[in-house]
């Protein structure tokens, strides 16, 4: 079953794993992407969805609507 949490108005789906990549869906589909770089602020894996949202919002253009761990 798919898990979902909402952080800062962004729907976050599935369970974080040490090797998670992320499908990022934005308001403008031209800003959609796959994030494979891990936590570029710490050089470590993401530990919480709050960390994921903070880092992706800082480093990606566009208004993020949804993030899915893949």
CHARMM-style PDB file with segment names, atoms N, HN, CA, C and O in Angstrom:
ATOM      1  N   UNK     1       0.850  -1.186   0.000  1.00  0.00      PROA
ATOM      2  CA  UNK     1       0.000   0.000   0.000  1.00  0.00      PROA
ATOM      3  C   UNK     1       0.893   1.245   0.000  1.00  0.00      PROA
ATOM      4  O   UNK     1       1.905   1.298   0.699  1.00  0.00      PROA
ATOM      5  N   UNK     2       0.515   2.209  -0.767  1.00  0.00      PROA
ATOM      6  HN  UNK     2      -0.307   2.167  -1.335  1.00  0.00      PROA
ATOM      7  CA  UNK     2       1.270   3.450  -0.916  1.00  0.00      PROA
ATOM      8  C   UNK     2       1.033   4.369   0.280  1.00  0.00      PROA
ATOM      9  O   UNK     2      -0.111   4.611   0.666  1.00  0.00      PROA
ATOM     10  N   UNK     3       2.117   4.880   0.865  1.00  0.00      PROA
ATOM     11  HN  UNK     3       3.046   4.683   0.552  1.00  0.00      PROA
ATOM     12  CA  UNK     3       2.001   5.822   1.976  1.00  0.00      PROA
ATOM     13  C   UNK     3       2.116   7.237   1.438  1.00  0.00      PROA
ATOM     14  O   UNK     3       2.824   7.484   0.461  1.00  0.00      PROA
ATOM     15  N   UNK     4       1.414   8.170   2.081  1.00  0.00      PROA
ATOM     16  HN  UNK     4       0.839   7.969   2.874  1.00  0.00      PROA
ATOM     17  CA  UNK     4       1.467   9.564   1.645  1.00  0.00      PROA
ATOM     18  C   UNK     4       1.482  10.476   2.851  1.00  0.00      PROA
ATOM     19  O   UNK     4       0.733  10.282   3.808  1.00  0.00      PROA
ATOM     20  N   UNK     5       2.358  11.486   2.790  1.00  0.00      PROA
ATOM     21  HN  UNK     5       2.967  11.643   2.013  1.00  0.00      PROA
ATOM     22  CA  UNK     5       2.380  12.560   3.773  1.00  0.00      PROA
ATOM     23  C   UNK     5       2.387  13.868   2.998  1.00  0.00      PROA
ATOM     24  O   UNK     5       2.819  13.911   1.846  1.00  0.00      PROA
ATOM     25  N   UNK     6       1.911  14.927   3.624  1.00  0.00      PROA
ATOM     26  HN  UNK     6       1.560  14.893   4.560  1.00  0.00      PROA
ATOM     27  CA  UNK     6       1.943  16.248   2.997  1.00  0.00      PROA
ATOM     28  C   UNK     6       2.840  17.148   3.831  1.00  0.00      PROA
ATOM     29  O   UNK     6       2.648  17.296   5.038  1.00  0.00      PROA
ATOM     30  N   UNK     7       3.830  17.750   3.164  1.00  0.00      PROA
ATOM     31  HN  UNK     7       3.986  17.630   2.183  1.00  0.00      PROA
ATOM     32  CA  UNK     7       4.768  18.646   3.836  1.00  0.00      PROA
ATOM     33  C   UNK     7       4.832  19.934   3.036  1.00  0.00      PROA
ATOM     34  O   UNK     7       5.153  19.920   1.848  1.00  0.00      PROA
ATOM     35  N   UNK     8       4.525  21.052   3.691  1.00  0.00      PROA
ATOM     36  HN  UNK     8       4.264  21.063   4.657  1.00  0.00      PROA
ATOM     37  CA  UNK     8       4.523  22.363   3.049  1.00  0.00      PROA
ATOM     38  C   UNK     8       3.666  22.374   1.787  1.00  0.00      PROA
ATOM     39  O   UNK     8       4.009  23.027   0.802  1.00  0.00      PROA
ATOM     40  N   UNK     9       2.546  21.645   1.821  1.00  0.00      PROA
ATOM     41  HN  UNK     9       2.268  21.114   2.621  1.00  0.00      PROA
ATOM     42  CA  UNK     9       1.625  21.600   0.692  1.00  0.00      PROA
ATOM     43  C   UNK     9       2.044  20.681  -0.439  1.00  0.00      PROA
ATOM     44  O   UNK     9       1.392  20.654  -1.483  1.00  0.00      PROA
ATOM     45  N   UNK    10       3.127  19.922  -0.251  1.00  0.00      PROA
ATOM     46  HN  UNK    10       3.656  19.944   0.597  1.00  0.00      PROA
ATOM     47  CA  UNK    10       3.623  19.008  -1.279  1.00  0.00      PROA
ATOM     48  C   UNK    10       3.304  17.575  -0.858  1.00  0.00      PROA
ATOM     49  O   UNK    10       3.668  17.144   0.236  1.00  0.00      PROA
ATOM     50  N   UNK    11       2.614  16.835  -1.745  1.00  0.00      PROA
ATOM     51  HN  UNK    11       2.318  17.185  -2.634  1.00  0.00      PROA
ATOM     52  CA  UNK    11       2.275  15.443  -1.472  1.00  0.00      PROA
ATOM     53  C   UNK    11       3.518  14.584  -1.688  1.00  0.00      PROA
ATOM     54  O   UNK    11       4.144  14.639  -2.746  1.00  0.00      PROA
ATOM     55  N   UNK    12       3.872  13.785  -0.671  1.00  0.00      PROA
ATOM     56  HN  UNK    12       3.363  13.741   0.189  1.00  0.00      PROA
ATOM     57  CA  UNK    12       5.063  12.930  -0.717  1.00  0.00      PROA
ATOM     58  C   UNK    12       4.607  11.483  -0.586  1.00  0.00      PROA
ATOM     59  O   UNK    12       3.926  11.121   0.373  1.00  0.00      PROA
ATOM     60  N   UNK    13       4.991  10.653  -1.565  1.00  0.00      PROA
ATOM     61  HN  UNK    13       5.545  10.946  -2.344  1.00  0.00      PROA
ATOM     62  CA  UNK    13       4.486   9.283  -1.636  1.00  0.00      PROA
ATOM     63  C   UNK    13       5.575   8.250  -1.441  1.00  0.00      PROA
ATOM     64  O   UNK    13       6.731   8.454  -1.812  1.00  0.00      PROA
ATOM     65  N   UNK    14       5.176   7.133  -0.848  1.00  0.00      PROA
ATOM     66  HN  UNK    14       4.237   6.968  -0.546  1.00  0.00      PROA
ATOM     67  CA  UNK    14       5.970   5.934  -0.630  1.00  0.00      PROA
ATOM     68  C   UNK    14       6.929   6.094   0.549  1.00  0.00      PROA
ATOM     69  O   UNK    14       6.903   7.106   1.248  1.00  0.00      PROA
ATOM     70  N   UNK    15       7.762   5.097   0.757  1.00  0.00      PROA
ATOM     71  HN  UNK    15       7.783   4.274   0.188  1.00  0.00      PROA
ATOM     72  CA  UNK    15       8.629   5.025   1.922  1.00  0.00      PROA
ATOM     73  C   UNK    15      10.058   5.368   1.514  1.00  0.00      PROA
ATOM     74  O   UNK    15      10.556   4.880   0.499  1.00  0.00      PROA
ATOM     75  N   UNK    16      10.712   6.208   2.310  1.00  0.00      PROA
ATOM     76  HN  UNK    16      10.308   6.604   3.134  1.00  0.00      PROA
ATOM     77  CA  UNK    16      12.109   6.544   2.040  1.00  0.00      PROA
ATOM     78  C   UNK    16      13.005   5.346   2.330  1.00  0.00      PROA
ATOM     79  O   UNK    16      12.820   4.648   3.328  1.00  0.00      PROA
ATOM     80  N   UNK    17      13.972   5.114   1.454  1.00  0.00      PROA
ATOM     81  HN  UNK    17      14.122   5.680   0.644  1.00  0.00      PROA
ATOM     82  CA  UNK    17      14.997   4.100   1.670  1.00  0.00      PROA
ATOM     83  C   UNK    17      16.353   4.782   1.517  1.00  0.00      PROA
ATOM     84  O   UNK    17      16.431   5.898   1.003  1.00  0.00      PROA
ATOM     85  N   UNK    18      17.418   4.122   1.959  1.00  0.00      PROA
ATOM     86  HN  UNK    18      17.355   3.216   2.377  1.00  0.00      PROA
ATOM     87  CA  UNK    18      18.742   4.742   1.906  1.00  0.00      PROA
ATOM     88  C   UNK    18      19.146   5.093   0.479  1.00  0.00      PROA
ATOM     89  O   UNK    18      19.943   6.007   0.265  1.00  0.00      PROA
ATOM     90  N   UNK    19      18.595   4.363  -0.508  1.00  0.00      PROA
ATOM     91  HN  UNK    19      17.947   3.621  -0.334  1.00  0.00      PROA
ATOM     92  CA  UNK    19      18.965   4.591  -1.901  1.00  0.00      PROA
ATOM     93  C   UNK    19      17.826   5.185  -2.743  1.00  0.00      PROA
ATOM     94  O   UNK    19      17.810   5.029  -3.964  1.00  0.00      PROA
ATOM     95  N   UNK    20      16.882   5.859  -2.095  1.00  0.00      PROA
ATOM     96  HN  UNK    20      16.894   5.986  -1.103  1.00  0.00      PROA
ATOM     97  CA  UNK    20      15.737   6.416  -2.827  1.00  0.00      PROA
ATOM     98  C   UNK    20      16.158   7.486  -3.830  1.00  0.00      PROA
ATOM     99  O   UNK    20      16.999   8.339  -3.547  1.00  0.00      PROA
ATOM    100  N   UNK    21      15.550   7.412  -5.002  1.00  0.00      PROA
ATOM    101  HN  UNK    21      14.867   6.719  -5.232  1.00  0.00      PROA
ATOM    102  CA  UNK    21      15.551   8.504  -5.969  1.00  0.00      PROA
ATOM    103  C   UNK    21      14.140   9.059  -5.949  1.00  0.00      PROA
ATOM    104  O   UNK    21      13.261   8.465  -5.324  1.00  0.00      PROA
ATOM    105  N   UNK    22      13.893  10.191  -6.620  1.00  0.00      PROA
ATOM    106  HN  UNK    22      14.606  10.674  -7.127  1.00  0.00      PROA
ATOM    107  CA  UNK    22      12.590  10.831  -6.499  1.00  0.00      PROA
ATOM    108  C   UNK    22      12.058  11.303  -7.842  1.00  0.00      PROA
ATOM    109  O   UNK    22      12.763  11.944  -8.621  1.00  0.00      PROA
ATOM    110  N   UNK    23      10.810  10.975  -8.091  1.00  0.00      PROA
ATOM    111  HN  UNK    23      10.237  10.454  -7.459  1.00  0.00      PROA
ATOM    112  CA  UNK    23      10.089  11.545  -9.220  1.00  0.00      PROA
ATOM    113  C   UNK    23       9.448  12.829  -8.707  1.00  0.00      PROA
ATOM    114  O   UNK    23       8.687  12.806  -7.740  1.00  0.00      PROA
ATOM    115  N   UNK    24       9.756  13.945  -9.356  1.00  0.00      PROA
ATOM    116  HN  UNK    24      10.374  13.964 -10.142  1.00  0.00      PROA
ATOM    117  CA  UNK    24       9.273  15.249  -8.905  1.00  0.00      PROA
ATOM    118  C   UNK    24       8.292  15.790  -9.946  1.00  0.00      PROA
ATOM    119  O   UNK    24       8.634  15.956 -11.117  1.00  0.00      PROA
ATOM    120  N   UNK    25       7.072  16.061  -9.495  1.00  0.00      PROA
ATOM    121  HN  UNK    25       6.794  15.926  -8.544  1.00  0.00      PROA
ATOM    122  CA  UNK    25       6.026  16.599 -10.368  1.00  0.00      PROA
ATOM    123  C   UNK    25       5.784  18.052  -9.956  1.00  0.00      PROA
ATOM    124  O   UNK    25       5.526  18.348  -8.789  1.00  0.00      PROA
ATOM    125  N   UNK    26       5.873  18.951 -10.943  1.00  0.00      PROA
ATOM    126  HN  UNK    26       6.083  18.710 -11.891  1.00  0.00      PROA
ATOM    127  CA  UNK    26       5.712  20.372 -10.683  1.00  0.00      PROA
ATOM    128  C   UNK    26       4.451  20.911 -11.341  1.00  0.00      PROA
ATOM    129  O   UNK    26       3.847  20.258 -12.191  1.00  0.00      PROA
ATOM    130  N   UNK    27       4.065  22.120 -10.929  1.00  0.00      PROA
ATOM    131  HN  UNK    27       4.556  22.651 -10.239  1.00  0.00      PROA
ATOM    132  CA  UNK    27       2.899  22.775 -11.511  1.00  0.00      PROA
ATOM    133  C   UNK    27       3.054  22.883 -13.028  1.00  0.00      PROA
ATOM    134  O   UNK    27       2.106  22.607 -13.764  1.00  0.00      PROA
ATOM    135  N   UNK    28       4.230  23.278 -13.500  1.00  0.00      PROA
ATOM    136  HN  UNK    28       5.000  23.501 -12.902  1.00  0.00      PROA
ATOM    137  CA  UNK    28       4.544  23.331 -14.927  1.00  0.00      PROA
ATOM    138  C   UNK    28       5.274  22.038 -15.282  1.00  0.00      PROA
ATOM    139  O   UNK    28       6.368  21.786 -14.777  1.00  0.00      PROA
ATOM    140  N   UNK    29       4.682  21.229 -16.135  1.00  0.00      PROA
ATOM    141  HN  UNK    29       3.794  21.434 -16.545  1.00  0.00      PROA
ATOM    142  CA  UNK    29       5.270  19.917 -16.436  1.00  0.00      PROA
ATOM    143  C   UNK    29       6.681  20.004 -17.023  1.00  0.00      PROA
ATOM    144  O   UNK    29       7.419  19.019 -16.984  1.00  0.00      PROA
ATOM    145  N   UNK    30       7.061  21.131 -17.552  1.00  0.00      PROA
ATOM    146  HN  UNK    30       6.462  21.931 -17.583  1.00  0.00      PROA
ATOM    147  CA  UNK    30       8.418  21.280 -18.078  1.00  0.00      PROA
ATOM    148  C   UNK    30       9.463  21.309 -16.962  1.00  0.00      PROA
ATOM    149  O   UNK    30      10.654  21.147 -17.227  1.00  0.00      PROA
ATOM    150  N   UNK    31       9.024  21.514 -15.715  1.00  0.00      PROA
ATOM    151  HN  UNK    31       8.056  21.645 -15.500  1.00  0.00      PROA
ATOM    152  CA  UNK    31       9.929  21.506 -14.566  1.00  0.00      PROA
ATOM    153  C   UNK    31      10.012  20.129 -13.901  1.00  0.00      PROA
ATOM    154  O   UNK    31      10.817  19.935 -12.990  1.00  0.00      PROA
ATOM    155  N   UNK    32       9.181  19.162 -14.348  1.00  0.00      PROA
ATOM    156  HN  UNK    32       8.526  19.319 -15.088  1.00  0.00      PROA
ATOM    157  CA  UNK    32       9.209  17.811 -13.780  1.00  0.00      PROA
ATOM    158  C   UNK    32      10.590  17.198 -13.975  1.00  0.00      PROA
ATOM    159  O   UNK    32      11.280  17.496 -14.950  1.00  0.00      PROA
ATOM    160  N   UNK    33      10.990  16.327 -13.026  1.00  0.00      PROA
ATOM    161  HN  UNK    33      10.429  16.085 -12.235  1.00  0.00      PROA
ATOM    162  CA  UNK    33      12.303  15.685 -13.163  1.00  0.00      PROA
ATOM    163  C   UNK    33      12.392  14.448 -12.280  1.00  0.00      PROA
ATOM    164  O   UNK    33      11.500  14.150 -11.487  1.00  0.00      PROA
ATOM    165  N   UNK    34      13.495  13.750 -12.449  1.00  0.00      PROA
ATOM    166  HN  UNK    34      14.220  13.992 -13.093  1.00  0.00      PROA
ATOM    167  CA  UNK    34      13.883  12.668 -11.551  1.00  0.00      PROA
ATOM    168  C   UNK    34      15.127  13.146 -10.797  1.00  0.00      PROA
ATOM    169  O   UNK    34      16.115  13.543 -11.414  1.00  0.00      PROA
ATOM    170  N   UNK    35      15.073  13.106  -9.459  1.00  0.00      PROA
ATOM    171  HN  UNK    35      14.270  12.783  -8.958  1.00  0.00      PROA
ATOM    172  CA  UNK    35      16.198  13.541  -8.615  1.00  0.00      PROA
ATOM    173  C   UNK    35      16.950  12.291  -8.178  1.00  0.00      PROA
ATOM    174  O   UNK    35      16.376  11.413  -7.534  1.00  0.00      PROA
ATOM    175  N   UNK    36      18.234  12.208  -8.526  1.00  0.00      PROA
ATOM    176  HN  UNK    36      18.700  12.921  -9.049  1.00  0.00      PROA
ATOM    177  CA  UNK    36      19.035  11.030  -8.196  1.00  0.00      PROA
ATOM    178  C   UNK    36      20.273  11.367  -7.372  1.00  0.00      PROA
ATOM    179  O   UNK    36      21.097  10.490  -7.112  1.00  0.00      PROA
ATOM    180  N   UNK    37      20.415  12.622  -6.958  1.00  0.00      PROA
ATOM    181  HN  UNK    37      19.746  13.335  -7.169  1.00  0.00      PROA
ATOM    182  CA  UNK    37      21.649  13.094  -6.335  1.00  0.00      PROA
ATOM    183  C   UNK    37      21.702  12.956  -4.821  1.00  0.00      PROA
ATOM    184  O   UNK    37      22.686  13.379  -4.215  1.00  0.00      PROA
ATOM    185  N   UNK    38      20.693  12.386  -4.188  1.00  0.00      PROA
ATOM    186  HN  UNK    38      19.894  12.042  -4.680  1.00  0.00      PROA
ATOM    187  CA  UNK    38      20.701  12.296  -2.734  1.00  0.00      PROA
ATOM    188  C   UNK    38      20.646  13.683  -2.105  1.00  0.00      PROA
ATOM    189  O   UNK    38      20.251  14.651  -2.753  1.00  0.00      PROA
ATOM    190  N   UNK    39      21.038  13.771  -0.861  1.00  0.00      PROA
ATOM    191  HN  UNK    39      21.359  12.984  -0.334  1.00  0.00      PROA
ATOM    192  CA  UNK    39      21.011  15.054  -0.154  1.00  0.00      PROA
ATOM    193  C   UNK    39      22.296  15.816  -0.467  1.00  0.00      PROA
ATOM    194  O   UNK    39      23.333  15.579   0.154  1.00  0.00      PROA
ATOM    195  N   UNK    40      22.220  16.724  -1.426  1.00  0.00      PROA
ATOM    196  HN  UNK    40      21.378  16.916  -1.930  1.00  0.00      PROA
ATOM    197  CA  UNK    40      23.406  17.471  -1.854  1.00  0.00      PROA
ATOM    198  C   UNK    40      23.890  18.459  -0.793  1.00  0.00      PROA
ATOM    199  O   UNK    40      25.018  18.945  -0.878  1.00  0.00      PROA
ATOM    200  N   UNK    41      23.067  18.760   0.192  1.00  0.00      PROA
ATOM    201  HN  UNK    41      22.151  18.366   0.261  1.00  0.00      PROA
ATOM    202  CA  UNK    41      23.479  19.679   1.260  1.00  0.00      PROA
ATOM    203  C   UNK    41      24.390  18.990   2.281  1.00  0.00      PROA
ATOM    204  O   UNK    41      25.258  19.631   2.874  1.00  0.00      PROA
ATOM    205  N   UNK    42      24.187  17.679   2.484  1.00  0.00      PROA
ATOM    206  HN  UNK    42      23.481  17.159   2.003  1.00  0.00      PROA
ATOM    207  CA  UNK    42      24.969  16.963   3.490  1.00  0.00      PROA
ATOM    208  C   UNK    42      25.879  15.887   2.887  1.00  0.00      PROA
ATOM    209  O   UNK    42      26.800  15.412   3.551  1.00  0.00      PROA
ATOM    210  N   UNK    43      25.621  15.502   1.627  1.00  0.00      PROA
ATOM    211  HN  UNK    43      24.873  15.889   1.088  1.00  0.00      PROA
ATOM    212  CA  UNK    43      26.371  14.417   1.012  1.00  0.00      PROA
ATOM    213  C   UNK    43      25.951  13.052   1.513  1.00  0.00      PROA
ATOM    214  O   UNK    43      26.622  12.056   1.243  1.00  0.00      PROA
ATOM    215  N   UNK    44      24.857  12.995   2.235  1.00  0.00      PROA
ATOM    216  HN  UNK    44      24.312  13.804   2.455  1.00  0.00      PROA
ATOM    217  CA  UNK    44      24.372  11.759   2.850  1.00  0.00      PROA
ATOM    218  C   UNK    44      23.009  11.408   2.259  1.00  0.00      PROA
ATOM    219  O   UNK    44      22.489  12.116   1.397  1.00  0.00      PROA
ATOM    220  N   UNK    45      22.451  10.320   2.732  1.00  0.00      PROA
ATOM    221  HN  UNK    45      22.874   9.744   3.432  1.00  0.00      PROA
ATOM    222  CA  UNK    45      21.102   9.939   2.322  1.00  0.00      PROA
ATOM    223  C   UNK    45      20.074  10.828   3.016  1.00  0.00      PROA
ATOM    224  O   UNK    45      20.367  11.452   4.036  1.00  0.00      PROA
ATOM    225  N   UNK    46      18.864  10.881   2.451  1.00  0.00      PROA
ATOM    226  HN  UNK    46      18.626  10.374   1.622  1.00  0.00      PROA
ATOM    227  CA  UNK    46      17.764  11.586   3.104  1.00  0.00      PROA
ATOM    228  C   UNK    46      17.236  10.728   4.240  1.00  0.00      PROA
ATOM    229  O   UNK    46      17.083   9.516   4.090  1.00  0.00      PROA
ATOM    230  N   UNK    47      16.960  11.353   5.371  1.00  0.00      PROA
ATOM    231  HN  UNK    47      17.085  12.338   5.493  1.00  0.00      PROA
ATOM    232  CA  UNK    47      16.445  10.618   6.524  1.00  0.00      PROA
ATOM    233  C   UNK    47      14.957  10.873   6.761  1.00  0.00      PROA
ATOM    234  O   UNK    47      14.271  10.036   7.348  1.00  0.00      PROA
ATOM    235  N   UNK    48      14.451  12.036   6.303  1.00  0.00      PROA
ATOM    236  HN  UNK    48      15.008  12.716   5.827  1.00  0.00      PROA
ATOM    237  CA  UNK    48      13.032  12.368   6.508  1.00  0.00      PROA
ATOM    238  C   UNK    48      12.473  13.034   5.252  1.00  0.00      PROA
ATOM    239  O   UNK    48      13.215  13.573   4.432  1.00  0.00      PROA
ATOM    240  N   UNK    49      11.152  12.982   5.121  1.00  0.00      PROA
ATOM    241  HN  UNK    49      10.548  12.544   5.787  1.00  0.00      PROA
ATOM    242  CA  UNK    49      10.500  13.690   4.017  1.00  0.00      PROA
ATOM    243  C   UNK    49      10.695  15.194   4.154  1.00  0.00      PROA
ATOM    244  O   UNK    49      10.756  15.900   3.147  1.00  0.00      PROA
ATOM    245  N   UNK    50      10.795  15.692   5.372  1.00  0.00      PROA
ATOM    246  HN  UNK    50      10.746  15.119   6.190  1.00  0.00      PROA
ATOM    247  CA  UNK    50      11.045  17.123   5.572  1.00  0.00      PROA
ATOM    248  C   UNK    50      12.372  17.526   4.930  1.00  0.00      PROA
ATOM    249  O   UNK    50      12.464  18.586   4.309  1.00  0.00      PROA
ATOM    250  N   UNK    51      13.397  16.688   5.077  1.00  0.00      PROA
ATOM    251  HN  UNK    51      13.322  15.827   5.581  1.00  0.00      PROA
ATOM    252  CA  UNK    51      14.691  16.949   4.445  1.00  0.00      PROA
ATOM    253  C   UNK    51      14.576  16.936   2.922  1.00  0.00      PROA
ATOM    254  O   UNK    51      15.135  17.796   2.242  1.00  0.00      PROA
ATOM    255  N   UNK    52      13.854  15.963   2.399  1.00  0.00      PROA
ATOM    256  HN  UNK    52      13.399  15.264   2.951  1.00  0.00      PROA
ATOM    257  CA  UNK    52      13.660  15.853   0.943  1.00  0.00      PROA
ATOM    258  C   UNK    52      13.024  17.125   0.404  1.00  0.00      PROA
ATOM    259  O   UNK    52      13.526  17.715  -0.552  1.00  0.00      PROA
ATOM    260  N   UNK    53      11.925  17.549   1.011  1.00  0.00      PROA
ATOM    261  HN  UNK    53      11.517  17.070   1.788  1.00  0.00      PROA
ATOM    262  CA  UNK    53      11.208  18.737   0.552  1.00  0.00      PROA
ATOM    263  C   UNK    53      12.098  19.971   0.633  1.00  0.00      PROA
ATOM    264  O   UNK    53      12.136  20.764  -0.308  1.00  0.00      PROA
ATOM    265  N   UNK    54      12.806  20.146   1.731  1.00  0.00      PROA
ATOM    266  HN  UNK    54      12.775  19.503   2.496  1.00  0.00      PROA
ATOM    267  CA  UNK    54      13.659  21.327   1.898  1.00  0.00      PROA
ATOM    268  C   UNK    54      14.742  21.389   0.828  1.00  0.00      PROA
ATOM    269  O   UNK    54      14.953  22.440   0.222  1.00  0.00      PROA
ATOM    270  N   UNK    55      15.428  20.278   0.590  1.00  0.00      PROA
ATOM    271  HN  UNK    55      15.257  19.425   1.082  1.00  0.00      PROA
ATOM    272  CA  UNK    55      16.526  20.266  -0.379  1.00  0.00      PROA
ATOM    273  C   UNK    55      16.008  20.439  -1.805  1.00  0.00      PROA
ATOM    274  O   UNK    55      16.570  21.220  -2.573  1.00  0.00      PROA
ATOM    275  N   UNK    56      14.951  19.723  -2.166  1.00  0.00      PROA
ATOM    276  HN  UNK    56      14.495  19.089  -1.542  1.00  0.00      PROA
ATOM    277  CA  UNK    56      14.439  19.834  -3.535  1.00  0.00      PROA
ATOM    278  C   UNK    56      13.869  21.224  -3.808  1.00  0.00      PROA
ATOM    279  O   UNK    56      14.054  21.757  -4.902  1.00  0.00      PROA
ATOM    280  N   UNK    57      13.186  21.811  -2.845  1.00  0.00      PROA
ATOM    281  HN  UNK    57      13.036  21.378  -1.956  1.00  0.00      PROA
ATOM    282  CA  UNK    57      12.664  23.172  -3.036  1.00  0.00      PROA
ATOM    283  C   UNK    57      13.803  24.177  -3.198  1.00  0.00      PROA
ATOM    284  O   UNK    57      13.680  25.147  -3.947  1.00  0.00      PROA
ATOM    285  N   UNK    58      14.904  23.945  -2.499  1.00  0.00      PROA
ATOM    286  HN  UNK    58      15.004  23.158  -1.891  1.00  0.00      PROA
ATOM    287  CA  UNK    58      16.050  24.840  -2.588  1.00  0.00      PROA
ATOM    288  C   UNK    58      16.759  24.742  -3.938  1.00  0.00      PROA
ATOM    289  O   UNK    58      17.246  25.747  -4.456  1.00  0.00      PROA
ATOM    290  N   UNK    59      16.819  23.550  -4.503  1.00  0.00      PROA
ATOM    291  HN  UNK    59      16.424  22.733  -4.082  1.00  0.00      PROA
ATOM    292  CA  UNK    59      17.660  23.319  -5.672  1.00  0.00      PROA
ATOM    293  C   UNK    59      16.922  23.180  -7.001  1.00  0.00      PROA
ATOM    294  O   UNK    59      17.563  23.185  -8.052  1.00  0.00      PROA
ATOM    295  N   UNK    60      15.611  23.057  -6.986  1.00  0.00      PROA
ATOM    296  HN  UNK    60      15.090  23.054  -6.132  1.00  0.00      PROA
ATOM    297  CA  UNK    60      14.869  22.891  -8.240  1.00  0.00      PROA
ATOM    298  C   UNK    60      14.055  24.137  -8.567  1.00  0.00      PROA
ATOM    299  O   UNK    60      13.582  24.843  -7.676  1.00  0.00      PROA
ATOM    300  N   UNK    61      13.905  24.390  -9.862  1.00  0.00      PROA
ATOM    301  HN  UNK    61      14.289  23.816 -10.586  1.00  0.00      PROA
ATOM    302  CA  UNK    61      13.032  25.466 -10.311  1.00  0.00      PROA
ATOM    303  C   UNK    61      11.602  24.951 -10.337  1.00  0.00      PROA
ATOM    304  O   UNK    61      11.370  23.743 -10.393  1.00  0.00      PROA
ATOM    305  N   UNK    62      10.667  25.850 -10.297  1.00  0.00      PROA
ATOM    306  HN  UNK    62      10.855  26.831 -10.251  1.00  0.00      PROA
ATOM    307  CA  UNK    62       9.263  25.479 -10.419  1.00  0.00      PROA
ATOM    308  C   UNK    62       8.621  25.189  -9.075  1.00  0.00      PROA
ATOM    309  O   UNK    62       9.292  24.981  -8.064  1.00  0.00      PROA
ATOM    310  N   UNK    63       7.300  25.183  -9.104  1.00  0.00      PROA
ATOM    311  HN  UNK    63       6.755  25.352  -9.926  1.00  0.00      PROA
ATOM    312  CA  UNK    63       6.508  24.909  -7.894  1.00  0.00      PROA
ATOM    313  C   UNK    63       6.254  23.409  -7.830  1.00  0.00      PROA
ATOM    314  O   UNK    63       5.533  22.856  -8.660  1.00  0.00      PROA
ATOM    315  N   UNK    64       6.854  22.756  -6.837  1.00  0.00      PROA
ATOM    316  HN  UNK    64       7.440  23.206  -6.162  1.00  0.00      PROA
ATOM    317  CA  UNK    64       6.711  21.310  -6.686  1.00  0.00      PROA
ATOM    318  C   UNK    64       5.333  20.993  -6.108  1.00  0.00      PROA
ATOM    319  O   UNK    64       4.909  21.597  -5.123  1.00  0.00      PROA
ATOM    320  N   UNK    65       4.642  20.044  -6.729  1.00  0.00      PROA
ATOM    321  HN  UNK    65       4.986  19.553  -7.530  1.00  0.00      PROA
ATOM    322  CA  UNK    65       3.328  19.605  -6.242  1.00  0.00      PROA
ATOM    323  C   UNK    65       3.373  18.222  -5.626  1.00  0.00      PROA
ATOM    324  O   UNK    65       2.612  17.930  -4.704  1.00  0.00      PROA
ATOM    325  N   UNK    66       4.263  17.358  -6.127  1.00  0.00      PROA
ATOM    326  HN  UNK    66       4.881  17.595  -6.876  1.00  0.00      PROA
ATOM    327  CA  UNK    66       4.284  15.971  -5.682  1.00  0.00      PROA
ATOM    328  C   UNK    66       5.684  15.401  -5.810  1.00  0.00      PROA
ATOM    329  O   UNK    66       6.398  15.685  -6.771  1.00  0.00      PROA
ATOM    330  N   UNK    67       6.074  14.584  -4.818  1.00  0.00      PROA
ATOM    331  HN  UNK    67       5.494  14.353  -4.037  1.00  0.00      PROA
ATOM    332  CA  UNK    67       7.346  13.867  -4.852  1.00  0.00      PROA
ATOM    333  C   UNK    67       7.054  12.415  -4.520  1.00  0.00      PROA
ATOM    334  O   UNK    67       6.345  12.116  -3.559  1.00  0.00      PROA
ATOM    335  N   UNK    68       7.613  11.506  -5.332  1.00  0.00      PROA
ATOM    336  HN  UNK    68       8.189  11.749  -6.112  1.00  0.00      PROA
ATOM    337  CA  UNK    68       7.438  10.085  -5.090  1.00  0.00      PROA
ATOM    338  C   UNK    68       8.800   9.418  -4.985  1.00  0.00      PROA
ATOM    339  O   UNK    68       9.647   9.585  -5.862  1.00  0.00      PROA
ATOM    340  N   UNK    69       9.010   8.658  -3.909  1.00  0.00      PROA
ATOM    341  HN  UNK    69       8.322   8.522  -3.197  1.00  0.00      PROA
ATOM    342  CA  UNK    69      10.248   7.884  -3.769  1.00  0.00      PROA
ATOM    343  C   UNK    69      10.187   6.709  -4.751  1.00  0.00      PROA
ATOM    344  O   UNK    69       9.206   5.967  -4.799  1.00  0.00      PROA
ATOM    345  N   UNK    70      11.262   6.565  -5.529  1.00  0.00      PROA
ATOM    346  HN  UNK    70      12.059   7.168  -5.490  1.00  0.00      PROA
ATOM    347  CA  UNK    70      11.306   5.468  -6.508  1.00  0.00      PROA
ATOM    348  C   UNK    70      12.604   4.700  -6.371  1.00  0.00      PROA
ATOM    349  OT1 UNK    70      12.833   3.739  -7.105  1.00  0.00      PROA
TER     350      UNK     70
END
